Amino acid sequence: MDRTIHMSERKKNVLGVLSFIPLLTFLTFVGYFIYLCQPLIKANTLFIDHESLATIMSNHYPTLLVLSMLAFFTGIIMLIYYLVHITRLTSMNSGEKLAWMVFMVTFVGISFPIFWFSEIRHEPEHLPIYPDIA
């Protein structure tokens, strides 16, 4: 028994914005880490002076932990949502579903905006879906 899901343009646009959050949180973490390591990068001792790197990381541990956890959890939430969405689609064949799933699990942060641009943005407003993921 097939059902349909209503996906308005507004919902698609919100999902598009949410698709970028894991990537942006990860890039924020990386950018902040590079910013913290600027003195070591300028002195060309980033890979030599391990004690200074450890000191910088331990001094900023709470911020680095929060940023990395935020990137991790937003990525996991979006991954679960997209995997369920792909599994329930009736319009996509199983080989294409498998390819998208492997792509998403492998390239978590960048795969969500790519999937949104190539698939979700072009989906019809009333999308036929399977009733469950089993």
Backbone as JSON, one array per atom type, in Angstrom:
{
  "sequence": "MDRTIHMSERKKNVLGVLSFIPLLTFLTFVGYFIYLCQPLIKANTLFIDHESLATIMSNHYPTLLVLSMLAFFTGIIMLIYYLVHITRLTSMNSGEKLAWMVFMVTFVGISFPIFWFSEIRHEPEHLPIYPDIA",
  "N": [[0.84, -1.18, 0.0], [0.81, 2.01, -1.05], [1.66, 5.33, -0.09], [1.47, 8.93, 0.05], [3.59, 11.76, 0.52], [3.42, 15.09, 1.55], [5.3, 17.59, 0.25], [5.98, 20.67, 0.38], [7.14, 23.66, -1.32], [8.22, 25.39, 0.55], [8.89, 23.65, 2.68], [10.81, 22.12, 1.36], [12.77, 24.08, 0.92], [13.46, 24.75, 3.57], [14.51, 22.3, 4.36], [16.67, 22.27, 2.62], [18.26, 24.34, 3.68], [18.78, 23.23, 6.2], [20.32, 21.11, 5.37], [22.84, 22.12, 4.97], [23.86, 22.63, 7.48], [25.37, 20.57, 8.99], [27.79, 20.53, 7.48], [28.6, 23.22, 7.69], [28.97, 23.47, 10.47], [31.07, 21.7, 10.87], [33.06, 22.93, 9.29], [33.3, 25.29, 10.74], [34.42, 24.3, 13.11], [36.91, 23.37, 12.11], [37.94, 25.76, 11.07], [38.14, 27.31, 13.43], [40.03, 25.79, 14.83], [42.26, 26.06, 13.14], [42.59, 28.81, 13.38], [43.34, 28.96, 16.09], [45.79, 27.71, 15.93], [47.4, 29.46, 14.58], [49.76, 30.92, 15.56], [51.64, 28.81, 15.68], [51.63, 27.96, 13.05], [52.6, 30.21, 11.68], [55.15, 30.33, 12.74], [56.14, 28.1, 11.64], [56.2, 25.67, 13.02], [54.27, 23.84, 13.49], [54.09, 21.05, 13.1], [56.24, 20.23, 14.5], [56.53, 21.24, 17.12], [55.02, 19.74, 19.38], [54.2, 19.94, 22.01], [53.37, 22.59, 22.36], [51.17, 22.59, 20.66], [49.52, 20.72, 21.97], [49.12, 22.15, 24.34], [47.68, 24.39, 23.39], [45.37, 23.08, 22.48], [44.42, 21.94, 24.87], [43.92, 24.21, 26.39], [41.77, 25.29, 25.04], [39.88, 23.35, 25.07], [37.08, 22.97, 25.93], [35.6, 24.56, 24.06], [36.42, 23.48, 21.59], [35.47, 20.89, 21.95], [32.66, 21.29, 22.14], [32.12, 22.36, 19.59], [32.95, 20.21, 17.93], [31.22, 18.18, 18.81], [28.77, 19.3, 18.16], [28.97, 19.37, 15.36], [29.13, 16.61, 14.9], [26.66, 15.59, 15.95], [24.69, 17.02, 14.49], [25.31, 16.09, 11.97], [24.77, 13.32, 12.24], [22.0, 13.37, 12.79], [20.95, 14.5, 10.41], [21.87, 12.56, 8.63], [20.44, 10.24, 9.41], [17.83, 11.15, 8.9], [17.9, 11.57, 6.07], [18.6, 8.98, 5.17], [16.33, 7.5, 5.92], [14.44, 8.89, 4.39], [15.33, 8.32, 1.76], [15.03, 5.53, 1.76], [12.27, 5.23, 1.89], [11.33, 6.16, -0.55], [9.45, 5.56, -3.48], [9.89, 6.11, -6.09], [12.53, 5.85, -6.77], [14.98, 3.59, -7.9], [16.37, 0.53, -6.48], [19.16, 0.23, -6.79], [20.07, 2.85, -7.23], [19.25, 3.96, -4.83], [20.92, 2.57, -3.05], [23.42, 3.48, -3.92], [23.24, 6.24, -3.28], [22.98, 6.0, -0.49], [25.44, 4.84, 0.3], [27.14, 6.85, -0.58], [26.29, 8.94, 1.11], [26.9, 7.95, 3.68], [29.63, 7.75, 3.46], [30.6, 10.33, 2.75], [29.66, 12.36, 4.71], [29.14, 15.19, 5.53], [29.26, 16.79, 3.13], [27.6, 15.46, 1.41], [24.85, 15.85, 1.92], [23.92, 18.5, 1.04], [24.43, 18.07, -1.7], [22.73, 15.91, -2.33], [20.3, 17.16, -1.79], [20.25, 19.24, -3.72], [20.34, 17.73, -6.12], [18.25, 15.84, -5.96], [16.0, 16.24, -4.02], [15.15, 18.88, -4.39], [13.95, 18.79, -6.87], [11.83, 17.09, -6.56], [8.36, 16.09, -6.81], [5.47, 17.86, -5.48], [3.63, 16.23, -4.14], [4.71, 13.34, -3.11], [5.09, 9.95, -3.85], [5.43, 7.39, -1.45], [6.76, 4.59, 0.41], [4.97, 2.93, 3.08], [6.52, 2.29, 5.35], [9.94, 1.67, 6.46], [10.73, -0.9, 6.23]],
  "CA": [[0.0, 0.0, 0.0], [1.62, 3.21, -1.18], [1.14, 6.59, 0.42], [2.2, 10.09, -0.47], [3.99, 12.75, 1.5], [3.3, 16.44, 1.01], [6.56, 18.32, 0.42], [5.8, 21.98, -0.24], [8.39, 24.37, -1.64], [8.77, 25.93, 1.81], [9.54, 22.53, 3.38], [12.03, 21.79, 0.63], [13.76, 25.13, 1.18], [13.94, 24.57, 4.95], [15.38, 21.12, 4.34], [17.9, 22.68, 1.96], [19.07, 25.09, 4.66], [19.23, 22.27, 7.21], [21.33, 20.24, 4.76], [24.15, 22.76, 5.05], [24.28, 22.82, 8.87], [26.52, 19.72, 9.38], [29.0, 20.99, 6.81], [29.01, 24.51, 8.27], [29.49, 23.27, 11.83], [32.4, 21.09, 10.74], [33.98, 23.96, 8.81], [33.53, 26.19, 11.87], [35.38, 23.62, 13.98], [38.22, 23.37, 11.45], [38.39, 27.15, 11.03], [38.53, 27.72, 14.78], [41.27, 25.1, 15.15], [43.33, 26.72, 12.38], [42.79, 30.11, 14.02], [44.1, 28.74, 17.32], [47.15, 27.26, 15.61], [48.09, 30.46, 13.77], [51.16, 31.18, 15.98], [52.5, 27.68, 15.3], [51.73, 27.93, 11.59], [53.49, 31.3, 11.28], [56.52, 29.98, 13.15], [56.48, 26.87, 10.91], [56.51, 24.63, 14.0], [53.02, 23.11, 13.8], [54.33, 19.61, 13.15], [57.46, 19.98, 15.26], [56.32, 21.6, 18.52], [53.81, 19.05, 19.79], [53.79, 20.41, 23.33], [52.59, 23.82, 22.18], [49.88, 22.2, 20.07], [48.74, 20.11, 23.05], [48.74, 23.23, 25.25], [46.61, 25.15, 22.75], [44.15, 22.27, 22.47], [43.9, 21.77, 26.22], [43.4, 25.5, 26.84], [40.51, 25.57, 24.34], [39.19, 22.07, 24.97], [35.61, 23.02, 25.96], [35.08, 25.1, 22.81], [36.65, 22.49, 20.55], [34.57, 19.77, 22.2], [31.3, 21.68, 21.78], [32.04, 22.46, 18.13], [33.02, 18.88, 17.32], [29.99, 17.46, 19.14], [27.71, 19.91, 17.36], [29.14, 18.87, 13.99], [28.82, 15.19, 14.9], [25.23, 15.31, 16.15], [23.91, 17.52, 13.36], [25.56, 15.16, 10.88], [24.05, 12.08, 12.49], [20.56, 13.63, 12.65], [20.64, 14.64, 8.99], [22.11, 11.27, 7.98], [19.29, 9.37, 9.69], [16.67, 11.67, 8.17], [18.04, 11.32, 4.65], [18.55, 7.54, 4.91], [14.92, 7.11, 5.99], [13.78, 9.49, 3.23], [15.71, 7.54, 0.58], [14.46, 4.19, 1.87], [10.82, 5.27, 1.68], [10.98, 6.6, -1.9], [9.04, 4.54, -4.45], [10.28, 6.55, -7.42], [13.96, 5.61, -6.97], [15.26, 2.15, -7.9], [17.19, 0.13, -5.33], [20.58, 0.49, -7.05], [20.3, 4.27, -7.0], [19.13, 4.16, -3.38], [22.14, 2.07, -2.43], [24.51, 4.4, -4.26], [23.1, 7.45, -2.46], [23.25, 5.67, 0.91], [26.88, 4.67, 0.46], [27.71, 8.18, -0.73], [26.0, 9.74, 2.31], [27.65, 7.44, 4.83], [31.05, 8.0, 3.23], [30.89, 11.77, 2.71], [28.52, 12.84, 5.49], [28.85, 16.62, 5.5], [29.08, 17.36, 1.8], [26.61, 14.7, 0.64], [23.48, 16.33, 2.12], [23.56, 19.53, 0.06], [24.44, 17.5, -3.04], [21.48, 15.16, -2.49], [19.19, 18.1, -1.83], [20.26, 19.91, -5.02], [20.09, 16.84, -7.25], [17.04, 15.02, -5.84], [14.85, 16.77, -3.27], [14.69, 20.14, -4.98], [13.17, 18.5, -8.06], [10.75, 16.16, -6.26], [7.02, 16.69, -6.89], [4.91, 18.29, -4.2], [3.05, 15.03, -3.53], [5.68, 12.32, -3.43], [4.68, 8.62, -3.39], [6.42, 6.75, -0.57], [6.36, 3.36, 1.09], [4.47, 3.27, 4.42], [7.56, 2.16, 6.36], [11.26, 1.42, 5.86], [11.02, -2.34, 6.26]],
  "C": [[0.89, 1.24, 0.0], [0.9, 4.42, -0.62], [1.91, 7.72, -0.23], [2.55, 11.01, 0.7], [3.93, 14.11, 0.81], [4.59, 17.19, 1.32], [6.43, 19.63, -0.34], [7.16, 22.61, -0.53], [9.04, 24.93, -0.38], [9.5, 24.84, 2.59], [10.83, 22.13, 2.69], [13.13, 22.81, 0.88], [14.32, 25.04, 2.59], [14.88, 23.38, 5.03], [16.71, 21.43, 3.65], [18.82, 23.45, 2.88], [19.62, 24.14, 5.71], [20.32, 21.34, 6.67], [22.73, 20.81, 4.87], [24.69, 22.84, 6.48], [25.42, 21.88, 9.28], [27.84, 20.17, 8.75], [29.51, 22.3, 7.41], [29.55, 24.35, 9.68], [30.87, 22.62, 11.79], [33.43, 22.12, 10.27], [34.27, 25.0, 9.88], [34.55, 25.6, 12.83], [36.79, 23.69, 13.38], [38.79, 24.79, 11.41], [38.86, 27.65, 12.38], [39.85, 27.07, 15.18], [42.45, 25.73, 14.41], [43.64, 28.09, 12.97], [43.62, 29.97, 15.29], [45.56, 28.38, 17.04], [47.94, 28.28, 14.79], [49.51, 30.76, 14.26], [52.11, 30.04, 15.59], [52.67, 27.6, 13.79], [52.69, 29.01, 11.11], [54.94, 31.0, 11.63], [57.02, 28.71, 12.45], [56.88, 25.74, 11.86], [55.28, 23.8, 14.35], [53.26, 21.62, 13.95], [55.57, 19.24, 13.95], [57.21, 20.17, 16.75], [55.0, 21.02, 19.03], [53.31, 19.51, 21.16], [52.96, 21.69, 23.24], [51.22, 23.52, 21.59], [48.98, 21.58, 21.13], [48.28, 21.16, 24.05], [47.59, 24.06, 24.67], [45.31, 24.37, 22.8], [43.57, 22.11, 23.87], [43.34, 23.08, 26.78], [42.04, 25.82, 26.23], [39.67, 24.31, 24.18], [37.67, 22.19, 25.01], [35.0, 23.53, 24.65], [35.25, 24.11, 21.67], [35.71, 21.29, 20.71], [33.14, 20.1, 21.78], [31.15, 21.77, 20.27], [32.08, 21.09, 17.46], [31.77, 18.06, 17.62], [28.81, 18.0, 18.34], [27.78, 19.42, 15.91], [28.74, 17.4, 13.91], [27.31, 14.95, 14.99], [24.36, 15.87, 15.03], [24.11, 16.61, 12.15], [24.79, 13.86, 11.03], [22.55, 12.27, 12.29], [20.18, 13.74, 11.17], [20.86, 13.32, 8.24], [20.94, 10.33, 8.19], [18.07, 9.84, 8.91], [16.75, 11.31, 6.69], [18.02, 9.82, 4.32], [17.11, 7.03, 4.96], [14.16, 7.65, 4.78], [14.08, 8.68, 1.97], [15.04, 6.17, 0.6], [12.97, 4.18, 1.54], [10.42, 5.68, 0.27], [10.58, 5.42, -2.78], [9.55, 4.87, -5.84], [11.75, 6.28, -7.74], [14.22, 4.1, -6.93], [16.28, 1.81, -6.81], [18.68, 0.33, -5.56], [20.94, 1.95, -6.8], [20.2, 4.6, -5.51], [20.42, 3.73, -2.68], [23.32, 2.99, -2.7], [24.44, 5.67, -3.42], [23.41, 7.16, -1.0], [24.74, 5.52, 1.18], [27.57, 6.03, 0.37], [27.5, 9.01, 0.53], [26.78, 9.26, 3.52], [29.14, 7.75, 4.68], [31.41, 9.47, 3.35], [29.76, 12.53, 3.41], [28.23, 14.32, 5.26], [28.52, 17.18, 4.13], [27.96, 16.67, 1.02], [25.19, 15.24, 0.79], [23.1, 17.46, 1.17], [23.53, 19.0, -1.38], [23.15, 16.73, -3.3], [20.29, 16.11, -2.59], [19.11, 18.77, -3.21], [19.88, 18.97, -6.16], [18.77, 16.09, -7.16], [15.85, 15.76, -5.22], [14.3, 18.03, -3.9], [13.77, 19.91, -6.16], [12.01, 17.53, -7.8], [9.39, 16.85, -6.41], [6.49, 17.02, -5.51], [4.28, 17.12, -3.44], [3.87, 13.83, -4.0], [5.18, 10.95, -2.95], [5.81, 7.96, -2.6], [5.86, 5.42, -0.07], [5.9, 3.71, 2.49], [5.51, 3.15, 5.53], [8.88, 1.85, 5.66], [11.62, -0.05, 5.83], [10.98, -2.98, 4.91]]
}
